[in-house]
Amino acid sequence: MYIMKGKTLTIRLSERRRNKLYLYAAQKDRTITALIEEWIDSLVLEKEDTAG
């Protein structure tokens, strides 16, 4: 079993945005970490796609 060791990132969000994020994660049955990692990965893919 692989256990990911990572760093902690603290961000400031309004309570309204925080609640929307938690609700979205629950609806998608995903963790906040997974959502953010997928979003970051999509940014990298977009840049790689336009670099050719």
PETAWO-V597258 format. One record per helix or strand of 3 or more residues. SS is the DSSP state (A for helix, B for strand). FROM is the first residue (numbers start at 0). TO is the last residue. Records with the same first field share a line. If there is no record, write none. Layout:
SS->FROM-TO  FROM-TO
This chain:
A->14-27  31-49
